[in-house]
Amino acid sequence: MHLYHHPYSASARRAVMTAIHLDLPVELVTVDLTNLQQRRQLTELNANSKVPVLQDGEFILWESCAIMQYLADKTPKQTIYPADVRVRADINRWLLWASQHFGPALGILVWENMMKAMYGVGTPDARELERGQIQIEQFAQVLDEHLRGRDWICGPGVTIADFAVATPLMYMEQARLPLQQYAHIQAWFDRVQQLDAWKRTAF
């Protein structure tokens, strides 16, 4: 299997973390997203022209959460995506929440406070910063309350839900994400950062 990724991508990181955690024989292929030839090759695999992309023989799969689920399903006796239908429904809920709500809210500040300067496309927009702050506060309260009395998001152990929710926080300091007041999120994120899969995907 080949997993096309870029280390700066939070979405790609969650898929890479899953492969590492499961100790799967996956060859990581770094895509230089600024290289036009590599970008064209990526588009041949994924018409959305985004990472991650998993190639398993003739089977091509994109979307990070789908890749995480697929890798787990290929691994006997894994515990990060249990077979129990209700446990899976709970995990799936958080995968979708991370993709549709929490991640995009964080992404506003990542773009404004960090990526704009990296790409040389201007300074932070005050209105966008305010919009991001409001959305982050809304969703962070949900996550913080959920984590009260819990070590992990779903069940007694780490699952792919933790990978999905945690990776957008990889730019906590650089993007000045306003999450310091959420004690349960901070304690949980500290645990995530101690995972071998997190440490091995740091750059």
SULPENOR-V911505 format. One line per field, one symbol per residue. psi: psi as a letter, one per 20 degrees, with the letter a starting at -180 (. if undefined). Layout:
BEGIN
psi = ???
END
This chain:
BEGIN
psi = qpoprphiohghhhgghggghilqmpppoppoiiohghgghghhhoiilqqrpponcippproghhgggghghioqjqiimqhphhghggghghghgghhfgghghhghgggighghgilkarpphhhgggggggggghhhggghhiojqhrgpairqrihggghhhijikgghilpmjhinhhgggghgggiiqhhghijq.
END
